[in-house]
């Protein structure tokens, strides 16, 4: 009897895997292709802006255009990633297919005219809206719709950064603080892997980062195989990364709430004011390095994520200026993601902390890169895996310690307001 039961369970597992593979591959093909198109357009927009500096002065008009595009055609798409997360928690009205082209176009507009934003939010919204569309076509039940929406998140995230394992775990971990449900594990992994393959097949190349630091196993204590002093510095840095993630999330939400409170009507004025502040800050600081993605700079020696891995690649307050530029851009209605700016903030802050603490610059830029992201999204496991996918396995202990520390010190704040609290963080009381 037990053998028969085991055989039936085995057959059920095979059927489940085959079914979800068949459902997920179309998601991967569509999302991977759209993300490839998005990344290509984003690169073209960035290059064009670098060649035509005057485009920055049209940022207020770009903001007005984005506002009216969403007002006329957006409907509930304005909620962005939070709408997708709400639909996963409680399937209801669905995620409109129009979200994908709308967020793609408006994000490219934001970057073309100099807004400081990222790309993860756009990729996730593309993934969620396309997955929901396919779910309707396949006439899926509510539980299955929840899973296919998660595969859309995984596909979008995995393809946009070239980190499929991270994309799969991120889709599972981001929904609720302190809890991961494994019912969508295999579908999310399939979606992320295939979407990344599809995106790469279109000729998209992701930026490669290198940490020129390798820990030594040499220790005065034979059973400790790491640098204890360096680990202590990583913990201190992790606290700073957590607080900066908290600051970014809180400031972004506060700006959005306050501008909507003080400008109850004529909402088109909100992005105009935001754009004016961005232009003013750009000229006050005398640099355009805080505009756009910030992965690279028009000036090879400018301030960027890539240069944050080098000595003298950033200034002491580069992390703060990128944080401020991005919080203003997204808080006043421009479109794009938060994650790439979080990479910038973390890498720049890590560079600065390394100089003051006498730590390896490349290592601290790398752990800041992933730890600030972990703090702002409450996804320490996904971010630890991202460190492995991007930087290799040599420093996995430092990646994990930094991400876990940052996670706890960011409190229950986060960039996603629809993220639920399943298990409160240690020592922190939070009412739902």
Secondary structure, 3 states (H helix, E strand, C coil): CHHHHHHHHHHHHHHHHHHHHHHHHHHHHHHHHHHHHHHHHHHHHHHHHHHCHHHHHHHHHHHHHHHHHHHHHHHHHHHCHHHHHHHHHCCCCCCCCHHHHHHHHHHHHHHHCCCCCCCHHHHHHHHHHHHHHHHHHCCCCHHHHHHHHHHHHHHHHHHHHCCHHHHHHHHHHCCEECCCCHHHHHHHHHHHHHHHHHHHHCCCCCCCCCCCCCCCCCCCCCCCCCCHHHHHHHHHHHHHHHHHHHHHHHHHHHHHHHHHHHCCCCCHHHHHHHHHHHHHHHHHHCCCCCCCCCCCCCCCCCCCCHHHHCCCCCCCCHHHHHHHHHHHHHHCCCCCCCHHHHHHHHHHHHHHHHHHHCCCHHHHHHHHHHHHHHHHHCCHHHHHHHHHHHHCCCCHHHHHHHHHHHHHHCCCCCCCCCCEECCCCCCCCCCC
